[in-house]
């Protein structure tokens, strides 16, 4: 199957601003460490951090998880100088991940891709605490010298039937805008894929109403790879420069 993909942007900031510590907000290139390492031809270590969507629940095998697919996509573009560590643990919420983040950073990643916000509404984690722990985690990641990206919750039956679940997704978008953190808008991407007939619901999602399936993870990995390569470019890079980094790639 060949799937053409489009890049989603980051929405406008909320009128309600987060109070940030000095130096937490970055301007310019969204992924400066990644950009520097790519420019030098240096190896790139990426940690996929999150819950079951990162671990690969719903996939037919570990190799079909999005982190495994991401390593394939980036290695093809960056001549194999990429290592993607899968540090997803199913069922975790923001409280759990806050406790686990120091161990993740001890592995000295260049980039942390943080998938979060799915289990928190299901477990009734207060929205304010979720936002505070996410913001603190981003600051911790950057203080350790790594770049960070966020992946928002998925489009799925379980979350659609959970009152207030959309507030966690919107909180991630607001945090991303305010802290200059790229956010992979998974919800919008999945809706677009289905609306355009790029994938069937049965191929996109597993049967549990919560987790993605092989095709969904493959498509997500391509989008994350594209976001990484775009995030390594400085603002105002001409369209030709973006195309050279694979913004019109396809997943086979």
Order of alpha helices (4+ residues) and beta strands (2+ residues): beta-alpha-beta-alpha-alpha-beta-alpha-beta-alpha-alpha-beta-alpha-alpha-beta-alpha-alpha-alpha-alpha-beta
